[in-house]
């Protein structure tokens, strides 16, 4: 991970630093297991918190933003690109961040190389911030040709700052030519872009990247009203065929928090970051219900932590919308964890009792056989009259005990 030019960090899903290169460690005072937010100023902390949620909800996309590192000696603006690391099964392992110091961007790195490296789109502007040229990416994002926007005032006729604060950043840039990151929007369709505006001798360079759109909540007639949903015992999730969550009740919200570690939102996908065999079974059953058009009922056992299990009775059935004809799967989960734990406890007790009952058949009979052999070696005639009387009871009693042990073993063996 060592580099003289880049900051490299490996983060967990909470934003804690798992590993980093020497350049990052020498610049900031954040050690391993500490959150990256601690190395940023307040404005950058707010930006990263918003973008981090976007990263985890869209792990296949790259995410770029400008963050100010609070160094040991001064605050350093650094342009970052973050990528989510996943397994082939799309389980999230962490987040990898690559940072480039602004000083390096301004004076040491050719801009065309940086654009290729960080996957930016590029716009060249003249001294009056009018459009000179657009690269292919920007033309695709804006759905325009160069001739359509050439010589137009880019920040008023093509893209505009999203709010007053961003407009003030642009005005500061016009005064002192200090590089700045500005959020812009397309007034035609409302699409928002992150941008980096840089001054060069040849003119002004603008690097663009569209921001990830937040998932829109489903706009449709819900299968149940709130009172109907509240009357259903247990947790309820209603999903479309692509596992988009349409509706859920309060218990379903709590269960989602327990299983997913975050609140479920209507319109989001029902996906599990760490998919176990039990969860895989649940998702398979949902797919089967949509395919076969038949309800499904099964028991689900899911590990809550390193030593505890939860038990659920799951019913999945199809519900048809009376308005638009769409089909939804209603996943109804009844928490039977208390009953399941009692059943597991009884099973353990039964196993322990079976072991105790089985032991005499092969442990007790061994010394008993030795005792019976010793009795055969004793000559009763060598005993006096009274001891002969007592001795005459020993052998029949030993044989009776042996028979009891044998019969008990046969009865216990019938339960195996």
C-alpha positions in Angstrom: 0.0 0.0 0.0 3.0 2.3 0.1 3.1 5.3 -2.2 4.9 8.6 -2.3 2.0 10.4 -4.1 -1.3 8.9 -2.8 -3.1 8.5 0.5 -4.4 4.9 0.8 -6.9 3.7 3.5 -8.9 0.5 4.0 -12.1 1.2 6.0 -14.7 -1.1 7.6 -18.4 -0.6 7.0 -18.5 1.8 10.0 -15.8 4.1 8.5 -13.1 2.9 10.9 -9.5 2.7 9.6 -8.4 -0.9 9.3 -5.2 -0.2 7.4 -3.4 2.7 5.8 -0.2 3.6 4.1 2.7 5.5 5.7 1.9 8.8 3.9 -1.6 8.8 5.5 -0.2 7.9 9.0 2.5 10.6 8.8 -0.1 13.3 7.8 -2.9 12.7 10.3 -3.2 11.6 13.9 -5.8 8.9 13.3 -4.5 5.4 14.2 -5.9 2.0 13.3 -9.4 1.2 14.6 -10.2 5.0 14.7 -12.9 6.5 12.5 -11.8 8.4 9.4 -14.2 11.2 10.4 -11.8 12.1 13.2 -9.2 13.2 10.6 -11.5 15.6 8.8 -12.9 19.1 9.5 -16.6 19.6 10.2 -17.7 20.3 6.6 -15.8 17.3 5.3 -17.3 15.1 8.1 -20.8 16.0 7.0 -19.9 15.3 3.3 -18.4 11.9 4.1 -21.3 10.7 6.3 -23.7 11.3 3.4 -21.5 9.8 0.8 -20.7 6.7 3.0 -24.3 5.7 3.1 -24.4 6.0 -0.7 -21.3 3.9 -1.1 -22.8 1.0 0.9 -26.1 1.1 -0.9 -24.4 1.1 -4.3 -21.2 -1.0 -3.9 -20.5 -1.3 -7.6 -20.1 2.5 -8.1 -17.1 4.6 -7.5 -17.5 7.7 -5.3 -15.4 10.9 -5.5 -15.3 13.9 -3.2 -13.0 16.6 -1.8 -12.2 16.2 1.9 -10.0 18.4 4.1 -7.6 16.3 6.2 -6.7 17.9 9.6 -3.0 17.2 9.5 -0.5 17.4 12.3 0.6 20.8 11.1 -2.2 22.2 8.8 -5.4 21.4 7.0 -4.8 19.7 3.7 -7.5 19.5 0.9 -7.4 16.0 -0.6 -9.4 14.6 -3.5 -10.6 11.1 -2.7 -12.0 8.2 -4.7 -13.7 5.4 -2.7 -14.5 1.9 -3.9 -16.5 -0.7 -2.0 -14.7 -4.1 -1.7 -17.1 -7.1 -2.0 -16.9 -10.9 -2.4 -18.2 -12.6 -5.6 -21.5 -13.1 -3.6 -21.6 -9.3 -3.1 -20.9 -9.5 0.7 -19.3 -6.2 1.7 -15.7 -6.6 3.1 -14.9 -2.9 3.5 -14.1 0.3 1.6 -10.9 1.3 -0.1 -10.0 5.0 -0.4 -7.4 6.6 -2.8 -6.5 10.2 -2.0 -4.6 12.8 -4.1 -3.1 15.9 -2.5 -4.3 19.1 -4.0 -0.8 20.4 -4.3 0.1 17.4 -6.4 -3.0 18.0 -8.5 -2.1 21.6 -9.2 1.6 21.3 -10.0 2.8 17.8 -10.4 0.2 15.6 -12.2 -0.8 16.1 -15.8 -4.6 16.8 -15.8 -5.4 14.3 -18.6 -3.7 11.6 -16.5 -5.7 12.5 -13.4 -8.9 12.5 -15.3 -8.3 9.0 -16.6 -7.1 7.8 -13.1 -10.2 9.0 -11.2 -12.7 8.5 -14.0 -13.8 12.2 -14.1 -15.5 13.9 -17.0 -13.7 17.1 -18.2 -14.9 20.5 -19.3 -12.5 23.3 -20.6 -13.7 26.8 -19.9 -12.2 30.2 -21.0 -11.3 33.1 -18.8 -14.9 34.2 -18.6 -16.0 30.6 -17.7 -17.6 30.1 -21.0 -17.6 26.6 -22.5 -14.8 25.7 -24.9 -15.0 21.9 -25.0 -16.5 18.9 -23.4 -15.2 15.3 -23.3 -17.2 12.3 -24.3 -18.3 11.5 -20.8 -19.8 14.9 -20.1 -21.5 15.0 -23.5 -23.2 11.7 -22.5 -24.2 12.9 -19.1 -25.6 16.2 -20.3 -27.0 14.7 -23.5 -25.6 17.6 -25.6 -23.1 18.1 -28.4 -20.2 20.6 -28.2 -21.9 22.9 -30.7 -25.0 23.2 -28.4 -23.1 24.6 -25.4 -20.0 26.2 -26.9 -19.4 29.8 -25.8 -22.3 29.5 -23.3 -21.8 30.7 -19.7 -21.3 27.2 -18.2 -22.4 28.1 -14.7 -25.6 29.8 -15.6 -26.7 28.3 -19.0 -25.5 24.6 -18.7 -25.1 23.7 -15.0 -25.8 25.9 -12.0 -24.8 25.8 -8.3 -27.3 23.8 -6.2 -27.6 26.5 -3.5 -26.3 29.8 -2.2 -23.3 28.3 -0.4 -22.1 26.7 -3.7 -22.7 30.0 -5.5 -20.5 31.7 -3.0 -17.7 29.1 -3.6 -17.9 29.9 -7.3 -17.7 33.7 -6.6 -14.6 33.1 -4.4 -13.0 31.2 -7.3 -13.6 34.0 -9.7 -11.9 36.4 -7.3 -8.8 34.4 -6.2 -8.7 31.4 -8.6 -8.3 29.0 -5.6 -9.3 25.4 -6.6 -12.7 24.5 -5.2 -15.3 21.7 -5.2 -18.8 22.8 -6.2 -22.0 20.8 -6.4 -23.9 21.7 -9.6 -27.3 20.7 -11.0 -28.9 20.3 -14.4 -32.0 22.6 -14.4 -33.5 20.4 -17.2 -33.8 17.2 -15.2 -32.5 18.1 -11.7 -29.5 15.8 -11.9 -26.7 16.8 -9.4 -23.0 16.7 -10.1 -19.9 16.9 -7.9 -17.2 19.1 -9.6 -13.7 20.3 -9.1 -12.8 23.7 -10.6 -9.1 24.4 -11.3 -7.3 27.3 -12.8 -4.5 26.7 -15.3 -2.4 28.9 -17.6 -4.4 27.6 -20.6 -7.7 28.4 -19.0 -10.1 26.9 -16.4 -10.6 23.2 -16.0 -13.7 21.6 -14.6 -13.9 18.0 -13.6 -17.3 16.5 -13.2 -18.9 13.3 -11.7 -22.6 12.7 -11.4 -23.8 12.1 -7.9 -25.6 8.9 -7.1 -29.3 9.3 -7.1 -31.1 8.4 -3.9 -33.6 5.6 -4.2 -37.1 7.0 -4.8 -39.8 5.6 -2.6 -42.3 3.5 -4.4 -45.3 5.5 -5.5 -48.1 3.0 -5.7 -51.3 2.0 -3.8 -50.1 -0.1 -0.9 -51.8 -3.5 -0.3 -52.8 -2.7 3.3 -53.8 0.4 5.2 -52.0 1.2 8.4 -54.7 -0.3 10.7 -54.9 -3.5 8.7 -51.1 -3.9 8.9 -51.0 -3.2 12.6 -53.6 -5.9 13.2 -51.3 -8.6 11.8 -49.3 -10.3 14.6 -45.5 -10.7 14.0 -43.3 -9.1 11.5 -44.5 -8.4 8.0 -42.6 -7.4 4.8 -44.3 -6.9 1.5 -41.9 -7.1 -1.5 -42.0 -7.0 -5.3 -40.5 -9.7 -7.4 -37.1 -7.9 -7.5 -37.2 -7.7 -3.6 -38.1 -4.0 -3.6 -39.8 -3.4 -0.2 -43.3 -2.0 -0.7 -44.6 -2.0 2.9 -43.8 -3.2 6.4 -45.2 -3.0 9.9 -43.6 -1.8 13.1 -42.4 -5.3 14.1 -41.0 -5.7 10.6 -39.1 -2.5 11.1 -37.6 -3.8 14.4 -36.7 -7.1 12.9 -35.0 -5.3 9.9 -33.0 -3.3 12.4 -31.9 -6.6 14.1 -31.1 -8.5 10.9 -29.7 -5.7 8.7 -28.2 -3.4 11.4 -30.1 -0.4 9.9 -33.7 0.8 9.4 -35.5 -0.6 6.4 -37.1 1.9 4.0 -40.0 1.4 1.6 -38.6 1.5 -1.9 -35.3 0.0 -0.9 -34.1 -3.5 -1.8 -34.4 -6.3 0.7 -30.8 -7.4 0.7 -28.6 -9.0 3.3 -25.0 -7.8 3.7 -23.9 -11.2 5.2 -26.1 -13.8 3.6 -26.2 -17.1 5.6 -27.7 -20.4 4.5 -30.8 -19.6 6.4 -31.2 -16.2 4.8 -30.5 -17.8 1.4 -33.3 -20.2 2.1 -35.7 -17.3 2.8 -34.8 -15.5 -0.5 -35.1 -18.8 -2.5 -38.6 -19.4 -1.0 -39.7 -15.9 -2.1 -38.5 -16.6 -5.6 -40.3 -20.0 -5.6 -43.6 -18.4 -4.5 -43.5 -15.9 -7.3 -42.6 -18.6 -9.8 -45.0 -21.3 -8.7 -47.8 -19.0 -7.5 -48.2 -21.1 -4.4 -47.8 -20.1 -0.7 -44.9 -21.5 1.3 -44.5 -22.2 5.0 -41.3 -23.2 6.8 -39.2 -22.8 9.9 -36.2 -20.5 10.0 -33.3 -20.8 12.4 -30.9 -17.8 12.3 -27.8 -17.1 14.4 -28.2 -13.8 16.2 -24.7 -13.7 17.7 -21.8 -16.1 18.4 -23.8 -18.2 20.9 -27.5 -17.4 20.4 -30.1 -18.5 17.8 -33.4 -17.1 16.9 -36.3 -19.2 15.6 -39.1 -18.0 13.2 -42.2 -19.5 11.6 -42.2 -18.0 8.1 -45.3 -17.8 5.8 -44.9 -16.4 2.3 -48.0 -15.8 0.2 -48.9 -13.8 -2.9 -51.1 -10.8 -2.8 -52.6 -9.3 -6.0 -53.2 -5.5 -6.2 -56.8 -4.7 -7.1 -55.6 -1.4 -8.7 -52.8 -2.1 -11.1 -52.7 -6.0 -11.0 -49.2 -6.1 -9.5 -48.2 -9.1 -7.4 -46.5 -8.8 -4.0 -45.1 -11.4 -1.7 -46.1 -11.0 1.9 -43.4 -12.4 4.2 -44.9 -13.0 7.5 -42.5 -14.0 10.3 -43.6 -15.1 13.8 -40.9 -15.0 16.4 -40.7 -18.4 18.1 -37.3 -17.9 19.7 -38.4 -18.5 23.3 -40.2 -21.7 22.3 -37.3 -22.8 20.1 -34.8 -22.2 22.9 -36.9 -24.3 25.3 -37.1 -27.1 22.7 -33.3 -27.1 22.2 -32.9 -27.2 26.0 -35.2 -30.2 26.2 -33.4 -32.0 23.4 -30.1 -31.4 25.3 -31.6 -32.8 28.5 -33.0 -35.9 26.6 -29.6 -36.5 25.1 -28.0 -36.3 28.5 -30.5 -38.6 30.0 -30.1 -41.1 27.2 -26.4 -41.1 27.8 -26.9 -41.7 31.5 -29.4 -44.5 30.9 -27.1 -46.2 28.3 -24.0 -46.2 30.4 -25.0 -49.0 32.9 -25.4 -51.5 30.0 -21.7 -51.6 29.2 -20.1 -50.0 32.3 -21.9 -51.7 35.2 -22.1 -55.2 33.6 -18.3 -55.4 33.4 -17.5 -55.3 37.1 -20.7 -57.3 37.8 -19.4 -60.1 35.5 -16.1 -60.0 37.4 -18.0 -60.3 40.7 -20.0 -63.3 39.4 -16.8 -65.0 38.3 -15.3 -64.6 41.8 -18.4 -66.1 43.3 -17.9 -69.2 41.2 -14.4 -69.6 42.5 -15.5 -69.6 46.2 -16.2 -73.1 47.7 -19.3 -72.8 50.0 -18.2 -76.0 51.8 -15.3 -74.1 53.3 -17.6 -71.6 55.0 -19.3 -72.2 58.3 -23.1 -72.8 58.4 -24.1 -69.2 58.9 -21.9 -67.8 56.1 -23.0 -70.6 53.7 -26.6 -69.3 54.3 -25.6 -65.7 53.3 -23.5 -66.9 50.4 -26.4 -68.8 48.9 -28.2 -65.4 48.4 -25.3 -63.6 46.6 -25.2 -65.5 43.3 -29.0 -65.3 42.6 -29.0 -61.6 43.4 -26.0 -61.0 41.0 -27.8 -62.8 38.2 -31.0 -60.9 38.9 -29.1 -57.5 38.8 -27.4 -58.6 35.5 -30.8 -59.4 34.0 -32.2 -56.0 35.1 -29.3 -54.1 33.5 -29.8 -56.1 30.2 -33.5 -55.4 30.1 -33.0 -51.7 30.8 -30.5 -51.5 28.0 -33.0 -53.1 25.6 -35.7 -50.6 26.5 -33.4 -47.5 26.2 -32.0 -48.9 22.9 -35.5 -48.8 21.4 -35.5 -44.9 21.5 -32.3 -44.6 19.4 
